């Protein structure tokens, strides 16, 4: 049996998390011509269920590439679906970002960085047979002064040599960085991996369960799965082959839906260091129902909220742990983390174990190798959030104060807008209460999780928080 999918940027991947009840539902879109992926499935006809599927590296590479997608990319792709799906507060957070004027950002580039965040494994994902990420490849730019000095054979001082991943950004010498250049990876030529997979070893073959557990192929594993599913009659089993290609529209739930049956309960709060200082802000609560109506926050809290859109999905799972809230994607993550599975990963990639962010504060600069004729030297990527320092800072300019609704819509704070909002909510003045709250590591992680599962993220995290200070 052959099913085909369109070569269209409009169809991508649909992640559907309905509080852990529905799992991963995806429509794959790709750009490479004549690519084909084969899946062999063992189906239990008596109970109308997939026992497991067999696949080589190509399909597993696609599944693993989900973890590299930034949350903002997932939201953007979800919105392109014929029936757009919503993920908690993340859609409203993204929409608020879209509607916010550019004047509130440090420069014109910052807003685009958040709306179309970079995939940390973009180069690897472009090697996939079916690539679900439509983000444009990263380009690098130098200013004309740097380009002119290189053309004259001059070596520049190592202390101030920078490039940009965005065209027309201002260099530290105040010139536009609009000369595109090519980079080498630290001066080392990338090895040719031949038939190797993108994220897994080239000869690896896998068993994929209906709830997205992945394990190396073995008879013992397949027999154990049939025993766990209480499959007694071998005559009820049927083998089905599926070829996924790229010419006509595909949407077949029997292929693309996996159902979660085995919830996982783990937590990694103690392993994560997200914020190095507490962020304080004011919330306005409707007393009668104990619900946050809105928050008044400065740019540090807004930087945190918008930065969530840049996190790869693997980062979020690394922070929160693969809980049952994530459905089958948790099983996929746990499969990769399992020690018995690690040998199938390409050793040089360190994949997934580096797809996370250990802190939400400023990180070290990235050093790249640029060569032109005989000139070869190391230069740093200029942080687009600051045109004067590679270290940069947040996305938002300050001082600024913003209004953040319970579902994380961010707008500039205005008394008139606040009164209009309260009127739309039909809230009596004597039912309002203001409180000062603060966000540290624990609250940040709870807010991160609440963004995915609730449309009342602020209420979920801060109204029930012990120790919230009530303003008198």
FENBEL-V954566 format. One line per field, one symbol per residue. psi: psi as a letter, one per 40 degrees, with the letter a starting at -180 (. if undefined). Layout:
psi->???
//
This chain:
psi->hhiiiighedhbhhhhhgfedibhhihhiiehifhhhhhhihhgddefihdiihiaddddddddedeehiddddddddeeidghihgbedddddddddehiddeididdddddddgihhefddddeeidhhehehiihiiiiiddddddddefihihedfhiiiehieihieeeihgehhiiiigfehhiihebeiideiidehiihhidffhhiihiddddddddddefhdhdeeihhhhhhhafdihhghdddehhhhdgihhiifdeehgdheiihiihihihddefhhdiihiaddddddddddeehiddddddddigiedeaddddddddddhdeedeeihdedfideegiheieihiiihhihhhhbehhihiihhheeheehddabadiiihihihhidefhhiihhddddddddddefhideeihhihiihaddddddddddddeiegdddddddehiehhhh.
//
